[in-house]
Amino acid sequence: RRIAMTDTASTPASSVFDRLAANDAARRADAERRRLETLELAHPSESAAAFSSAFNATREDIARALNDIALDDGTDDATVASEGASTSAMDRLREVNARIVALDRFRAEASYYLPSYDERTSANALKALREQFTRTVSLKAPREKFRFKSRALMMNRREPAKNAEAAIKSTETAETSSSMTTATVAGPGTRDRANETIVIDALDENEDYVLERLVECDVYVLGAPRALRAHDLNRCNIYVVAVGGSVHVENI
């Protein structure tokens, strides 16, 4: 009797295990079917492996270009800027910056089909590349010259007529644009410069930064201000790493 009861009890348990195994096999088969359907419907260009290969190749090429610029002492350049940085080095940095922007756009366009791990990895790699670019710009770009505050007084003594005319024009400009500049005059910024390469690397992330009345300048903003205001810029190239908030542009 005990043996018969054991056989009877084992039959329902075996049936339960069989159903579980059948359900697991069906689940696996359904998952594989959905995977194959996804592969068939996916566009050939929407491949995480293809993206990683292209992204890494471009990133490594940009990193090598930045290393070459950083190690170049400028002795072979045909033209050297008066501030001490080679013109060709700055041109190459502009080209590299454009390639970094294009690589960032490529990553953003692929983000919707990339796995989360690949997206995080590419974002971190791009961040490291931007930091390398910032260090290279700091190394190659000329620093601002030291300026005596009394220089304006000396120039006024030497050229009173010219400076008087400039002062009148400056007053007229201030009066006509007072509504735009009143709120920004007191804040940190770079103003009234011409034909210079300006590197700004000491910024407070809790303050706005202002670029005003610049003519034919290359400006590199390496920090991350709370907001950036650009007013009255003429034939200038502005390169900004990041802005915490908004960018206000007027009369450029």
C-alpha positions in Angstrom: 0.0 0.0 0.0 2.8 2.4 0.8 4.4 1.8 -2.6 1.2 2.4 -4.4 0.7 5.7 -2.5 4.2 6.8 -3.5 3.6 6.1 -7.2 0.3 7.9 -7.1 1.9 11.0 -5.4 4.8 11.1 -7.8 2.5 11.4 -10.8 1.1 14.9 -10.1 4.7 16.2 -9.3 6.0 14.8 -12.5 3.2 16.5 -14.4 3.9 19.8 -12.8 7.6 19.6 -13.7 6.7 18.7 -17.3 4.4 21.8 -17.5 7.1 24.1 -16.1 9.7 22.7 -18.6 7.2 23.1 -21.4 6.4 26.7 -20.4 10.1 27.6 -20.1 10.8 26.1 -23.5 8.0 28.1 -25.0 9.2 31.3 -23.4 12.7 30.8 -24.7 11.4 30.1 -28.2 9.2 33.2 -28.1 12.1 35.4 -27.0 14.3 34.0 -29.8 11.6 34.6 -32.3 11.2 38.3 -31.2 15.0 38.7 -31.3 15.1 37.4 -34.9 12.2 39.7 -35.9 13.9 42.7 -34.4 17.1 41.9 -36.4 15.1 41.5 -39.6 13.3 44.8 -39.1 16.3 46.8 -37.9 18.1 49.1 -40.4 21.6 47.9 -41.3 23.1 51.1 -40.0 21.4 50.8 -36.6 24.0 48.4 -35.2 25.6 48.9 -31.8 28.7 47.0 -32.9 29.0 49.2 -36.1 28.5 52.3 -34.0 31.1 51.3 -31.4 33.7 50.5 -34.2 33.1 53.8 -36.0 33.0 55.9 -32.8 36.1 54.4 -31.3 38.1 54.8 -34.5 37.1 58.5 -34.8 37.8 59.1 -31.1 41.2 57.6 -31.3 42.1 59.6 -34.4 41.0 62.8 -32.7 43.0 61.9 -29.6 46.1 61.3 -31.7 45.6 64.7 -33.4 45.4 66.5 -30.0 48.6 64.7 -28.9 50.4 65.8 -32.0 49.2 69.4 -31.5 50.3 69.4 -27.8 53.8 68.0 -28.7 54.3 70.4 -31.6 56.7 73.1 -30.5 55.9 75.3 -33.5 59.4 75.4 -34.9 58.2 74.2 -38.3 55.3 76.6 -38.6 55.6 79.2 -41.4 53.8 81.9 -39.4 53.9 82.5 -35.7 51.5 84.8 -33.9 52.9 87.7 -32.0 51.3 86.3 -28.8 53.5 83.3 -29.0 51.1 80.6 -30.3 51.5 79.2 -33.8 48.7 80.2 -36.2 48.7 76.7 -37.7 48.2 75.1 -34.2 45.1 77.3 -33.6 43.8 76.4 -37.0 44.3 72.7 -36.2 42.5 73.1 -32.9 39.5 74.6 -34.7 39.4 71.7 -37.0 39.6 69.2 -34.1 36.8 71.1 -32.3 34.6 70.7 -35.4 35.3 67.0 -35.4 34.4 66.6 -31.7 31.1 68.4 -32.3 30.4 66.1 -35.3 31.3 63.0 -33.2 28.9 64.2 -30.4 26.2 64.6 -33.0 26.8 61.1 -34.3 26.5 59.7 -30.7 23.3 61.6 -30.1 21.7 60.4 -33.3 22.5 56.8 -32.4 21.4 57.0 -28.8 17.9 55.8 -29.5 19.0 52.3 -30.5 22.1 51.9 -28.4 22.1 49.7 -25.3 22.4 51.7 -22.1 25.9 50.4 -21.4 27.2 51.5 -24.9 25.5 54.9 -24.5 27.2 55.5 -21.1 30.6 54.3 -22.4 30.5 56.6 -25.4 29.3 59.5 -23.3 32.2 59.1 -20.9 34.7 58.7 -23.8 33.5 61.9 -25.4 33.7 63.7 -22.0 37.4 62.6 -21.7 38.0 63.8 -25.3 36.6 67.2 -24.5 38.8 67.4 -21.4 41.9 66.6 -23.5 40.9 69.3 -26.0 40.5 71.8 -23.1 44.0 71.0 -21.9 45.5 71.3 -25.3 43.9 74.7 -25.9 45.2 75.9 -22.5 48.7 74.7 -23.6 48.8 76.2 -27.1 46.5 79.3 -26.9 48.2 82.6 -25.9 47.5 84.1 -22.5 46.2 87.6 -22.1 48.9 90.2 -21.9 49.4 92.1 -18.6 47.8 95.5 -18.9 48.6 98.5 -16.7 45.5 100.4 -15.6 47.3 103.7 -16.2 47.8 102.8 -19.9 44.6 104.6 -20.9 45.8 107.8 -19.2 49.1 107.6 -21.1 47.3 107.1 -24.4 45.1 110.1 -23.6 48.1 112.3 -23.1 49.7 111.2 -26.4 46.6 111.3 -28.5 44.0 113.6 -26.9 42.0 114.2 -30.1 41.7 110.6 -31.1 40.8 109.5 -27.6 38.2 112.2 -27.2 36.5 111.1 -30.4 36.5 107.5 -29.2 35.1 108.5 -25.9 32.2 110.4 -27.6 31.5 107.3 -29.7 31.6 105.1 -26.7 29.2 107.3 -24.8 26.8 107.3 -27.7 26.9 103.5 -27.9 26.4 103.2 -24.2 23.3 105.5 -24.3 21.7 103.7 -27.3 22.2 100.2 -25.8 21.8 101.1 -22.1 18.6 98.9 -21.9 20.6 95.9 -23.1 23.8 96.3 -21.2 22.8 97.9 -17.9 22.2 94.5 -16.3 25.5 93.0 -17.5 28.0 95.8 -17.1 28.7 95.0 -13.5 29.2 91.2 -14.0 32.3 89.4 -15.1 33.1 89.4 -18.8 35.4 90.3 -21.6 34.8 93.6 -23.3 36.2 96.0 -25.9 38.8 93.8 -27.5 40.0 93.6 -31.1 42.2 91.2 -33.1 43.1 88.9 -30.2 42.9 85.3 -29.2 41.3 85.2 -25.7 41.3 82.1 -23.4 38.9 82.3 -20.5 39.5 79.4 -18.0 38.6 80.9 -14.6 34.8 81.0 -14.4 32.4 80.8 -11.5 29.7 78.3 -12.3 27.2 80.4 -10.2 27.7 83.6 -12.3 26.8 84.8 -15.8 29.6 85.7 -18.2 29.4 88.5 -20.8 31.2 88.9 -24.1 30.7 92.5 -25.3 32.0 94.7 -28.1 34.6 92.3 -29.5 36.0 92.6 -33.0 37.8 89.9 -35.0 38.6 87.8 -31.9 38.9 84.1 -31.3 37.5 83.4 -27.8 37.8 80.1 -26.0 35.5 79.7 -23.0 36.9 76.7 -21.1 34.7 76.9 -18.0 31.0 76.4 -17.5 29.2 79.7 -16.5 25.7 79.7 -15.3 24.7 81.7 -18.5 26.6 83.2 -21.4 25.7 86.6 -22.9 27.1 87.7 -26.2 26.4 91.3 -27.3 27.9 93.4 -30.1 30.3 90.9 -31.6 31.8 91.5 -35.0 33.6 88.8 -37.0 34.4 86.7 -34.0 34.8 82.9 -33.4 33.5 81.8 -30.0 34.3 78.3 -28.7 32.4 77.2 -25.6 32.9 73.9 -23.8 29.6 74.0 -21.8 27.0 76.4 -20.3 25.0 75.5 -17.3 21.9 77.5 -18.3 21.0 79.6 -21.3 22.9 81.6 -24.0 21.7 85.1 -24.9 22.9 86.4 -28.2 22.2 89.9 -29.6 23.5 92.2 -32.3 26.2 90.0 -33.8 
